[in-house]
Amino acid sequence: GGVGKTTLVAHVYNAIKTDFDACAWITVSHSYEANDLLRQIVEEFRKNDRKKEFPKDDDVTDYRSLVETIRRYLEKKRYVLVLDDVWSVNVWFDSKDAFFGGKLGRIIFTSRIYEVALLASEAQMINLQPLQNHYAWDLFCKEAFWKNENRDCPPELQYWANKFVEKCNGFPLAF
């Protein structure tokens, strides 16, 4: 982790979510339960429902009813769903029935697990890499020396700053 997957997708999601009729962002627990995941999806779509069209089925708890609630709501809507920090392909297999009805949706996964990324076609997969050294240095200086006019590293700190940037191995979250 730490290469910027969630940050990148958050920027994209915030830029595009108003172009869709429905949107939801779910951070998936490492040890999720299918019903809990579907319940979270229901709650997020309900919370973000600008037109207040989401059904008021508060007592829906079983798998089949949760799937049907999501399907009915999304049936003719353009939607975007982000499933962030997915650790298992089973997340998709446990939830896909809720989304097969509509062709208008977009589902975005973030994951450090290659098998999860393979759920997308290769053309839709983005494999983020750590920053190259000079980009890591630029980012570090921008963040660490934001009070300096040029955002340059002072000469007396250059040695230790370089050591720090090397230790971070190009992972921006470490800064």
C-alpha positions as CSV (number, residue, x, y, z in Angstrom):
1,G,0.0,0.0,0.0
2,G,0.9,3.6,-0.1
3,V,1.4,4.1,-3.8
4,G,-1.7,6.4,-4.0
5,K,-4.5,4.1,-5.3
6,T,-7.2,5.4,-3.0
7,T,-6.1,9.0,-3.4
8,L,-6.2,8.8,-7.2
9,V,-9.6,7.1,-7.3
10,A,-11.0,9.6,-4.7
11,H,-10.0,12.5,-7.0
12,V,-11.7,10.8,-10.0
13,Y,-14.8,9.8,-8.0
14,N,-15.3,13.4,-6.7
15,A,-14.8,14.8,-10.2
16,I,-17.4,12.5,-11.8
17,K,-20.0,11.5,-9.2
18,T,-22.3,14.3,-10.1
19,D,-22.5,13.0,-13.7
20,F,-24.2,9.9,-12.4
21,D,-27.7,9.3,-11.0
22,A,-26.4,7.3,-8.1
23,C,-23.0,7.0,-6.4
24,A,-21.4,5.1,-3.5
25,W,-18.0,4.7,-2.0
26,I,-17.4,1.6,0.1
27,T,-14.1,0.8,1.9
28,V,-14.2,-3.0,2.1
29,S,-13.1,-4.6,5.3
30,H,-10.3,-7.2,5.1
31,S,-12.7,-9.6,6.8
32,Y,-16.0,-8.6,5.3
33,E,-19.3,-10.5,5.3
34,A,-21.3,-10.5,2.1
35,N,-24.5,-9.3,3.8
36,D,-22.7,-6.5,5.6
37,L,-21.1,-5.4,2.4
38,L,-24.4,-5.3,0.6
39,R,-26.0,-3.5,3.5
40,Q,-23.2,-0.9,3.3
41,I,-23.8,-0.5,-0.4
42,V,-27.5,0.0,0.3
43,E,-26.8,2.6,3.0
44,E,-24.3,4.5,0.8
45,F,-26.7,4.7,-2.2
46,R,-29.5,5.8,0.2
47,K,-27.3,8.4,1.8
48,N,-26.2,9.9,-1.6
49,D,-29.7,9.7,-3.2
50,R,-30.2,13.3,-4.3
51,K,-33.8,12.7,-5.5
52,K,-34.8,10.6,-2.5
53,E,-35.9,7.7,-4.6
54,F,-34.3,5.0,-2.6
55,P,-36.8,2.6,-1.1
56,K,-37.3,2.7,2.7
57,D,-36.8,-1.0,3.3
58,D,-35.0,-0.6,6.6
59,D,-35.6,-4.2,7.7
60,V,-34.0,-5.8,4.6
61,T,-31.2,-7.9,5.9
62,D,-31.0,-11.2,4.0
63,Y,-28.8,-11.6,0.9
64,R,-31.5,-12.0,-1.7
65,S,-33.5,-9.0,-0.5
66,L,-30.5,-6.8,-0.3
67,V,-29.5,-7.8,-3.9
68,E,-33.1,-7.1,-5.1
69,T,-33.2,-3.7,-3.3
70,I,-30.0,-2.6,-5.0
71,R,-31.1,-3.9,-8.4
72,R,-34.4,-2.2,-8.3
73,Y,-32.9,1.1,-7.3
74,L,-30.2,1.0,-10.0
75,E,-32.4,-0.5,-12.7
76,K,-32.5,2.5,-15.1
77,K,-29.9,4.7,-13.4
78,R,-26.4,5.6,-14.4
79,Y,-24.3,4.8,-11.3
80,V,-20.7,4.7,-10.1
81,L,-19.6,2.4,-7.2
82,V,-16.2,2.4,-5.7
83,L,-15.1,-0.7,-3.8
84,D,-11.9,0.5,-2.1
85,D,-9.1,-1.7,-0.7
86,V,-10.5,-5.0,-1.9
87,W,-8.5,-8.0,-0.6
88,S,-10.4,-10.9,-2.3
89,V,-12.0,-11.6,-5.6
90,N,-14.9,-13.0,-3.5
91,V,-16.0,-9.4,-2.8
92,W,-17.1,-9.2,-6.5
93,F,-18.5,-12.7,-6.6
94,D,-20.5,-12.0,-3.4
95,S,-22.0,-8.8,-4.7
96,K,-22.2,-9.0,-8.5
97,D,-25.8,-10.3,-8.6
98,A,-26.9,-6.8,-7.4
99,F,-25.4,-5.2,-10.5
100,F,-26.0,-7.5,-13.4
101,G,-29.4,-5.9,-14.3
102,G,-28.1,-2.5,-15.3
103,K,-25.6,-1.8,-18.1
104,L,-25.4,1.8,-17.1
105,G,-23.1,1.4,-14.1
106,R,-19.4,1.7,-13.5
107,I,-17.7,-0.2,-10.7
108,I,-14.2,0.8,-9.7
109,F,-12.0,-1.5,-7.5
110,T,-8.8,-0.5,-5.7
111,S,-6.6,-3.3,-4.5
112,R,-3.1,-4.3,-4.0
113,I,-4.0,-7.9,-4.9
114,Y,-3.3,-8.7,-8.5
115,E,-6.0,-11.4,-8.8
116,V,-8.6,-8.7,-7.8
117,A,-7.3,-6.4,-10.6
118,L,-7.7,-9.3,-13.1
119,L,-11.5,-9.0,-12.6
120,A,-11.2,-6.0,-14.9
121,S,-10.1,-6.3,-18.5
122,E,-6.5,-5.4,-19.0
123,A,-7.5,-2.3,-20.9
124,Q,-9.4,-1.1,-17.8
125,M,-6.6,-1.9,-15.3
126,I,-4.3,0.7,-14.0
127,N,-1.2,-0.6,-12.2
128,L,0.3,2.3,-10.2
129,Q,4.0,2.1,-9.6
130,P,6.1,3.9,-6.9
131,L,7.4,7.4,-7.9
132,Q,10.7,7.7,-9.8
133,N,13.4,9.2,-7.6
134,H,13.2,12.7,-9.1
135,Y,9.4,12.8,-8.7
136,A,9.7,11.5,-5.2
137,W,12.2,14.3,-4.4
138,D,10.0,17.0,-5.9
139,L,7.0,15.8,-4.0
140,F,8.9,15.5,-0.7
141,C,10.3,19.1,-1.1
142,K,6.8,20.4,-2.0
143,E,5.3,18.9,1.1
144,A,8.2,19.3,3.6
145,F,9.2,22.8,2.6
146,W,5.9,24.4,1.7
147,K,6.8,27.5,3.8
148,N,9.9,28.2,1.7
149,E,9.2,30.4,-1.3
150,N,10.7,28.0,-3.9
151,R,9.8,24.9,-1.8
152,D,13.5,23.9,-2.1
153,C,15.3,21.8,0.4
154,P,17.8,24.0,2.4
155,P,21.4,22.9,1.7
156,E,22.0,22.0,5.4
157,L,19.2,19.4,5.2
158,Q,20.0,18.0,1.8
159,Y,21.8,14.9,3.1
160,W,19.1,13.8,5.5
161,A,16.3,14.7,3.2
162,N,17.9,12.5,0.5
163,K,18.2,9.6,3.0
164,F,14.6,10.0,4.0
165,V,13.3,10.0,0.3
166,E,15.4,6.9,-0.4
167,K,14.0,5.1,2.6
168,C,10.4,5.8,1.3
169,N,11.1,3.9,-1.9
170,G,8.9,6.2,-4.0
171,F,5.7,5.6,-2.0
172,P,4.0,9.0,-1.7
173,L,2.0,8.0,1.4
174,A,5.2,7.8,3.3
175,F,5.8,11.5,2.9
